[in-house]
Amino acid sequence: MAEQFLEALVKNLVDNPDKVSITAENQPGAVKYRVHVAPEDNGKVIGKGGRIANAIRTVTKAMSNKDRRRVFVEIRTEDQAGDAEE
């Protein structure tokens, strides 16, 4: 449920919603969501000083709180490689 909510939230923020994809990596006691957006939408999802990204993380964590699992949200662009977290 949190994944669909996260996808809808991000798609409403960007100019290219068709390029938004989210992958979930389940870990013991946690889940990591990787949000992939077009490079030109990166600033819209991160926001000034990371404020929008932090808000997205906070809301997603609140949605997943009832599952008692830790939630991580990583925001990436299509052209990024590697596992660096935003």
HUGIUR-V291944 format. One line per field, one symbol per residue. ss: DSSP state (H for helix, E for strand, - for the rest). A space follows every 10 residues. Layout:
# HUGIUR-V291944
ss=???
This chain:
# HUGIUR-V291944
ss=-HHHHHHHHH HHH---HHH- EEEEEEE--E EEEEEEE-HH HHHHHH-HHH HHHHHHHHHH HHHHHHH--E EEEEEEE--- ------
